C-alpha cells in the first residue's frame, strides 16, 4: 500500500507560517529558503494555498528550488521545498 506522505532521507526543517504575521511571511519564507543548503528540505505549513508566493519563488529561484505538496486541503497546506 502506498504511503500518504513521502519519506524524506533527512528531517525537513519546519516553517509554520500560520504563526508569522502576514506582513512578514514572504520575507521569512525567502530567508528560510535562502538559508537551505543543497539537498535540504523545508516543510512549509500554512492556512491557505500560497499561489502568489509560489510564482515569486519560481521567478527568484527558477529550477534551484523544487516544491511538492504533501497536503492540500482547505485550511491546511503542507509543502516541502527542497534546494538543489
MITIZA-651963 format. One record per residue: residue in three letters; x, y, z of N, C-alpha, C, O in turn. Coordinates in pm, whole numbers, padded with zeros to 5 digits, always signed. Layout:
ALAXYZXYZXYZXYZ;...
This chain:
UNK+00084-00118+00000+00000+00000+00000+00088+00125+00000+00180+00134+00082;UNK+00064+00222-00090+00146+00342-00093+00126+00427+00032+00019+00430+00091;UNK+00233+00496+00070+00226+00582+00187+00159+00713+00152+00166+00759+00038;UNK+00093+00775+00251+00025+00901+00229+00124+01015+00210+00097+01108+00134;UNK+00239+01010+00278+00339+01115+00269+00472+01053+00231+00507+00946+00281;UNK+00547+01119+00142+00678+01064+00109+00771+01072+00229+00762+01165+00309;UNK+00858+00977+00241+00956+00977+00349+01079+01050+00299+01131+01021+00191;UNK+01125+01144+00379+01244+01220+00342+01367+01147+00392+01365+01084+00498;UNK+01477+01156+00316+01601+01094+00358+01655+01161+00483+01724+01098+00564;UNK+01625+01287+00500+01666+01359+00619+01545+01435+00671+01446+01451+00601;UNK+01556+01480+00792+01445+01553+00852+01430+01689+00786+01529+01757+00760;UNK+01308+01728+00758+01281+01858+00699+01281+01964+00809+01243+01937+00923;UNK+01323+02083+00773+01318+02197+00864+01176+02254+00856+01128+02284+00746;UNK+01109+02267+00967+00970+02311+00969+00959+02462+00974+01024+02528+01055;UNK+00874+02517+00887+00836+02658+00894+00684+02663+00892+00621+02642+00788;UNK+00626+02691+01007+00481+02702+01019+00444+02849+01006+00455+02925+01102;UNK+00401+02888+00887+00373+03028+00857+00248+03079+00928+00225+03200+00933;UNK+00169+02990+00982+00046+03034+01050+00077+03120+01172-00008+03199+01215;UNK+00195+03106+01228+00232+03184+01346+00313+03309+01313+00358+03378+01404;UNK+00332+03338+01184+00410+03454+01141+00312+03561+01093+00220+03531+01017;UNK+00332+03685+01138+00245+03794+01094+00246+03801+00942+00350+03784+00878;UNK+00129+03826+00883+00116+03823+00737+00215+03914+00667+00268+03877+00562;UNK+00242+04030+00721+00333+04121+00652+00477+04074+00653+00559+04127+00578;UNK+00511+03976+00737+00647+03923+00744+00661+03787+00677+00773+03737+00662;UNK+00551+03725+00636+00556+03587+00588+00649+03565+00469+00735+03477+00474;UNK+00634+03643+00364+00715+03619+00245+00863+03639+00276+00947+03561+00231;UNK+00896+03743+00354+01036+03766+00389+01090+03649+00471+01203+03606+00450;UNK+01011+03598+00564+01054+03485+00647+01075+03360+00562+01172+03286+00581;UNK+00985+03336+00470+00993+03217+00384+01115+03226+00293+01191+03130+00281;UNK+01135+03342+00229+01251+03356+00140+01381+03349+00220+01479+03294+00172;UNK+01382+03405+00340+01500+03394+00425+01532+03249+00458+01648+03208+00455;UNK+01429+03173+00490+01449+03030+00521+01496+02954+00397+01586+02870+00407;UNK+01438+02982+00282+01481+02915+00158+01625+02950+00125+01702+02864+00082;UNK+01663+03077+00143+01800+03119+00117+01899+03048+00209+02013+03023+00170;UNK+01856+03015+00330+01945+02952+00428+01963+02802+00405+02055+02742+00460;UNK+01876+02741+00323+01889+02598+00297+02018+02568+00221+02059+02643+00133;UNK+02079+02457+00256+02194+02405+00183+02141+02311+00074+02031+02257+00088;UNK+02216+02292-00034+02170+02198-00138+02135+02061-00078+02212+02003-00001;UNK+02019+02012-00116+01972+01883-00066+01884+01893+00057+01818+01796+00092;UNK+01883+02008+00124+01799+02024+00243+01656+02058+00203+01630+02112+00095;UNK+01564+02024+00292+01421+02045+00269+01361+02127+00381+01392+02108+00498;UNK+01273+02220+00342+01194+02295+00438+01049+02251+00422+00995+02255+00311;UNK+00987+02208+00529+00845+02174+00526+00766+02298+00570+00781+02346+00682;UNK+00684+02347+00480+00609+02470+00498+00463+02436+00529+00401+02356+00458;UNK+00409+02496+00635+00270+02475+00674+00201+02610+00672+00254+02709+00723;UNK+00082+02615+00612+00008+02740+00602-00142+02712+00607-00185+02597+00593;UNK-00220+02817+00626-00365+02802+00632-00433+02824+00498-00555+02807+00486;UNK-00355+02862+00396-00410+02880+00261-00303+02844+00158-00184+02841+00189;UNK-00346+02818+00036-00255+02783-00072-00180+02910-00116-00244+03005-00160;UNK-00049+02912-00106+00028+03035-00132+00065+03053-00279+00183+03063-00312;UNK-00032+03058-00367-00004+03064-00510+00080+03186-00550+00172+03170-00630;UNK+00053+03308-00497+00141+03421-00533+00285+03398-00486+00380+03436-00555;UNK+00301+03338-00370+00434+03307-00319+00506+03209-00412+00624+03227-00441;UNK+00435+03107-00460+00497+03010-00550+00543+03075-00679+00648+03040-00733;UNK+00465+03170-00731+00505+03244-00852+00632+03325-00826+00723+03327-00908;UNK+00636+03393-00709+00755+03470-00674+00876+03378-00657+00987+03412-00698;UNK+00854+03263-00597+00961+03168-00574+01018+03118-00707+01140+03110-00723;UNK+00932+03085-00802+00979+03039-00933+01057+03147-01005+01157+03118-01071;UNK+01014+03272-00993+01085+03383-01056+01222+03403-00989+01319+03437-01057;UNK+01230+03384-00861+01354+03409-00786+01454+03295-00797+01574+03319-00812;UNK+01406+03170-00789+01496+03056-00780+01499+02970-00906+01586+02884-00920;UNK+01407+02991-00997+01395+02909-01119+01394+02762-01081+01305+02717-01009;UNK+01491+02687-01128+01497+02543-01101+01577+02509-00975+01600+02391-00946;UNK+01621+02610-00901+01704+02587-00782+01628+02534-00663+01687+02479-00570;UNK+01495+02552-00664+01409+02504-00555+01298+02420-00618+01232+02463-00712;UNK+01280+02302-00564+01171+02214-00607+01067+02213-00495+01104+02209-00378;UNK+00939+02215-00531+00837+02204-00427+00740+02091-00458+00715+02057-00574;UNK+00689+02035-00351+00598+01920-00361+00492+01934-00252+00524+01944-00133;UNK+00364+01934-00293+00255+01939-00196+00249+01806-00121+00246+01699-00182;UNK+00246+01814+00009+00227+01698+00095+00080+01687+00133+00022+01578+00136;UNK+00022+01802+00161-00120+01808+00198-00177+01936+00137-00115+02042+00143;UNK-00294+01924+00077-00356+02040+00009-00507+02032+00029-00580+01978-00054;UNK-00551+02087+00141-00693+02089+00170-00728+02225+00231-00639+02293+00283;UNK-00853+02265+00226-00891+02396+00280-00849+02409+00427-00879+02323+00510;UNK-00778+02518+00456-00735+02544+00593-00604+02479+00632-00550+02509+00738;UNK-00550+02390+00549-00422+02325+00581-00348+02288+00453-00390+02202+00375;UNK-00237+02359+00435-00150+02335+00321-00013+02298+00377+00039+02366+00465;UNK+00045+02190+00326+00180+02148+00365+00258+02125+00236+00218+02046+00151;UNK+00371+02196+00223+00454+02187+00104+00598+02164+00146+00648+02230+00237;UNK+00665+02072+00080+00808+02054+00100+00882+02129-00010+00854+02112-00128;UNK+00977+02214+00032+01064+02287-00060+01204+02228-00043+01257+02224+00068;UNK+01264+02183-00152+01399+02125-00148+01490+02207-00238+01458+02237-00353;UNK+01606+02243-00183+01705+02320-00258+01793+02224-00337+01839+02123-00284;UNK+01816+02257-00464+01902+02174-00549+02036+02242-00570+02122+02188-00639;
